[in-house]
Amino acid sequence: MCGISGFFDSSLQTVESDLLSAAARMAEAVRHRGPDDSGVWTDAPCGIAFSHRRLSILDLSPSGHQPMISSDGR
């Protein structure tokens, strides 16, 4: 089992550090769904943040870390 959370701030005036902090708190709230790993992705200019908790049962290597990011950073 894993957990995902996110939000959108329509004011578009969110600071990157505030997004990271809020996303980390949301990930911690669903820690019971995936205690092995977590990841955060933010886009401050768009006011978007996602966080993820992972229960590692497949691909226990670092290449299984999520959220997965392509070589061009997307």
Secondary structure as GFF3:
##gff-version 3
##sequence-region A 1 74
A	DSSP	beta_strand	3	8	.	.	.	ID=ss1
A	DSSP	alpha_helix	16	29	.	.	.	ID=ss2
A	DSSP	three_ten_helix	31	33	.	.	.	ID=ss3
A	DSSP	beta_strand	37	43	.	.	.	ID=ss4
A	DSSP	three_ten_helix	44	46	.	.	.	ID=ss5
A	DSSP	beta_strand	48	54	.	.	.	ID=ss6
A	DSSP	three_ten_helix	62	64	.	.	.	ID=ss7
###
